[in-house]
Amino acid sequence: VNLVFDHQSGPRGEDKAFASGMLMGMARRPLGDGTLQFKAMVSPDPIMGPSGYPLLLASGETANGRDRLIDRQHPHDFFMELSGSVSQDVGPKSSVFLYAGLPGEPAFGPPAFMHREAIMDSPEAPISHHWLDSTHISFGVVTAGLVLDRIKLEVSRFNGREPDEHRWNIETGPLDSTSVRISWNPTREVALQGSWGRFKDPEELEPGVDQKRLSASLLYAHEVAPGWKFAGTLAWGRKTVEHHNDDAYVGEASLKHGGWTVFGRGEITENRELIQGQEEPAYRVGKVSLGAVRDFQVASHLAIGVGGLFAINFVPDALAPAYGGHNPTGAMGFVRVKLN
């Protein structure tokens, strides 16, 4: 759980203190030649209020069912995942599995940002969230998959509608969207994925408008020296809406040693949602953030961390007057509690 003080500069910025995080639980047992598993994940995010927290250049979802959240990161739902899965071995290095969740995560994109090792220590959401991994909370998911040694193929059918502004409930809807993902782990340190999805009516404020999305990513993690752990992410995502292709590019990295973690992220997005009520043109914007956190182990399974980050944003000439310049900034200070 993170307790955060957030400052975003300029006329579109704001200050806010908020709590965010997640609590995860998992249970598994052998079942025949495979495994039965259940997962649950909940979040305190709804406590921060329906409008979330200030985050320049972020957009997506709504706080009131009428207006788009712009320059803010929406809160995640209290129920982030309630899922079960069963897998069965069909060969020495092969298996099949079936996964279902309400909510759950369909087979699209890299792991959600709060699970990516390169950036999981940052309390700040990426502005590329709705290109790469916003489907990580989908209210209704069924996925079937095949694992062949180091290659995994998954196909999902899911409810493509993004969560609404009511963050404490469990929503239901038709499994009307489809995604396919292929993953390959050529070594223990490298994970590659490519995925495609067709999303039926995903945006509450754009009824009847479907999306197609593509993503590709590379994740890397390695102990580069005794006691020094490096992790990195390179990712690309594309949203296609009514024949418009809008891309996002992300690079993330972290270095851990002892109780210290240094982390950073760079992003570029092509965003049509930064002006309320206007969807043309797609503005190419960017962001770079850098931060650090120091963890103190206070018990065998409990650590308390203190950290901060600084971010600089890059906006084009057309948006500079609205943001008070070409390079508005942001900063966060935070205290966190980690239970392992």
N, C-alpha and C positions, 0 to 999 in steps of 0.2 A: 504494500500500500504506500502510495506517495502522497505527501502533503506538500503542495506546491504554491509558491508565489510567482505569478506570471506578469510580466510587463511587456506590452507591445507598443511601439512608438507611433507618432504621427496622428493625423486626424481620424484614421480608422482604427487606431490602437486603443488599448484599455488596460487597466490593471485588475487582477483578480486573484484571490486565494481559493484553492479548490483541492479536493481529494480525488485520487484516481488509483486504479490498480485492478487486481484480480486475485481470487482465491480458487485454486484448482484442486480437484480430488480425482483419484483414479482407482479402480478396482479391477483385478483380472484373475482369471483362473484357467487352468488347462481344460480343454474340451475336445475329446477325441485326439486327433492329430493336429489340433490347432489351439486357439485361444479365444476365450470370451472376455470382452472388456467393456467397462462402463466408465464414462467420464462426465464430470460436472465442473462448470466454471461460472462463477458469479463475480460481479463487479460493483464497487461503491459509486461508480460514475453518475448514476441518476441523482445522487445527493447534490451535485454541483448545479443542478437546474437544467431546464430543457434547452437553454441556449448554449450550454457547454462553456468553453473557455476561449479567450481571445487567442487567435493564431493567424497572423497576417498571411494572405494568399491561400488559405484553406477555404474550401467550399463543399457543400453537399448536405443533404437532408434538411429538415425543417424543425423549428421549435414550436410553431403554432398551427401548422397545416396550411399556411397561406404564403409565407415568405421564406425564401431560401436562406440558410445560414451561410453568410459570407464573412471572411476574415475571422472565422470561429471554427473550432473543432467540436463537433457534436459529442454529447456523452454516449457511451455505449450502454446497451441495455443491461439491466440487472442480471438477467439470465443470458450469459454469453454462449454456453454450450450445455446441453443435456443430451448425451448420445450413448449409443451402444454399438458394438461391432463384434463380428465373429469371423475368424480366419481358419482355414484348413490347409494343411500341407498337401500338395499333390505331386511332389517330387523332392529330390534331395535339396534343391535350391529354388523351389517354386511353391507358390501358394495362391489361393484365391481368398477374397474377403468381401464382406458386405457390411456397410456402415449406414446408420440412420441417426438423424438428430433433429430435435425440436427444442431449441435451435441447434444448428450444426454448421459445419463448414464444407461447402462443395469443393470439388476438385478443380480449383482455378487459382493460378498465381503462386507466388512463393508463400512461405509461412507468413502469417499476419505479423505486422511490425513489432508487436510486443513479444513475439516469440523468436524473432530473428536475433541470433547471438551477437551480431555485429552492432546492434542498436538497442537491444532490450533494456539497457541501463538508462536510456534517455526517457524522461517523462513526457517528451514532446512528440505529438503525432506527426507523420510526414504529410506534406501538402499533396503528395502523390497517392494518398490512401485510396481514393476512388478510381484510380486507374489499375491498381495492383491487387489490393486485398480487402476491399470494403465488403466482400461477400463472406467474411469470416463469421458473421452472425446472420444466418439465413434461417427463417422460420419455416422449416420443412426441407429436409435433405435426405436423399437416398443415393448411395454411391456403391458401385460394384467395381472391384479391382482385381488385377492379375499381377503377381510378382514373379519375375523370371530372373533369378540371380540378382544382379544390380539394377535391373530395369523394372519400373512399375508403370502400369497403364491403368488409368481410372476413368470412369464415366459416371457423371452425376446427373440426376434429375432433381430439381429444387424449385422452391418458391423464389422467383427473381426479384420480388418487391423488397426494397430496402426498408429497414425498420422505421416505423412512424415515430411521432414525438412522444408517445406514451411508453416510457422506458421501464416500467415495473412489471409489465404483463408479458404473457406469452401469446404471440399472434399466430394465426393460422391462415392458410391460403393454398391455392392449387400448386402442384409441382409442375410449373409451366415453362421452366427454363432448363437449358442443357449446357453442360461443360465437359470437356475432355482434357486430360492432362497426362503427359508422359514425363517420367522422371528417370534420371540416370545418375548413379553414384560411381564414377569411374575409379575413385579411390576413397579411403575413409575420410579424407579431408575435403572433398569436393562434392557438391550436390548441384545438379543441373535440372531445370524443368522448362517445359514449354507447354502452354495451355491456350485453349480457345473456349469461348463461351458465347451463347446467345441468351440474352436476358430479356424476358418479357415484362414490359411495363415497370422498369425498376424504380423510377422516380415518382414519388407521390405528387409532386407539383407538375409533372409532365405526363398526364394520363394518356395511354395509347401509344406512347413513343417507346419503341424497343431499342436495344443496344446490342452491338457485337463487341466483344473485347478479345484482345490477344495479349499474352504476356510471355516473357522469357526471363530467366534469372540464373545466376551463378552464385552459390554460397560457398565460402571457404572458411575453414577453421583449423588452426595448427599451433602447436607449441613450438614457437620459433627459437626458444632457448629455454633452459631449465627454469621453470617458474614464470615464464613469459608466454601468454596466450594471445594470439592474434586471430581476429575474425573479420571477414569482409563480405560485402554483398554488392553485386552489380545486377541491376534489373531494368527492364523496359516494359512498358504497358501501353496499349492503344485502345481508345474508345472510338467506336464508329457509330455515329448517330445521324440519321437522315443524310447519309453520304458524306459526312464530315469525319475526317480521321484526325484525332487529337492524341498526341503522344506525351509520355512522361518517361524521364530517365532518372535513375537513382543510383548513387554510390554511397556505401556505408562502411565504417570500419571501427574497430575497437581494439584496445590493447590492455590486457589485465596483468598486474603483477602485485603479489601480496594482497593488500586490501584496496589497492587503487585500480580504477578503471578510467581510461581516457577514451572518449567516443566522439565520432563526427559523422556528418551526413551532408551530401550535396545533392540537389534536385533541380530539375528543369521540368516544367509542365506547360502544356498548351491548354489554357483554361478559358472557357466561354461563359463562366458563371460569376465573374468578379464584379459585374455591374448588374444590380437588381433589375429584372425585367428585360434585360438585353442579352442576346445569345450570339451576337456577331460584333466583332470578329473573335477569333481565338487569340488571346494574349499570351505571348511566350514570357513566362516569368521564372525566376530562379531563387534559390535559397541555399545558404551554407550555414551550418551550425556546428559548434564545437563545445564540448563539455567534459566534465570529470566528476567522479564520485569516489568518496572514501568510505569503505565499509568497516565496521567494528563488530567483531564477533562477540556477542554478549552471552550466548549459550550455545550448546552443541548444534541446535537447529535454528538459531535466531541471530540475525544481524541487523544492525542499525546503520544506515548510511546517510552522509551529508554531501550534497553536490550542487552543481550549478552549470548553466550553459549560456552561451551567447550566440545569437543568430543574426545574420545580415541577409536582407532580401534584395532582389534585383527586379525592378519593374521598368517597362518601356516608357518612352516619352508620353504616350497617350494616357498612361495611368499615373504618371508622376505627380500631377496636381492633386489627385485624389488621395495619394499616399504621403503627401508632404515632401516629395523628393524621389530620386531614383533608388535610394538605398535605405528604406526604413529598417529598423532593428527590433530585435526582441531579446528578452533575457528571462531566465527562470532560475530560482533558487529552490531547493527541495530537501526534505528529510524523508527517508523511507524506512520501512520495516520489512524485512524479508524473512519468511518462514519456510524452511526447507524440510 
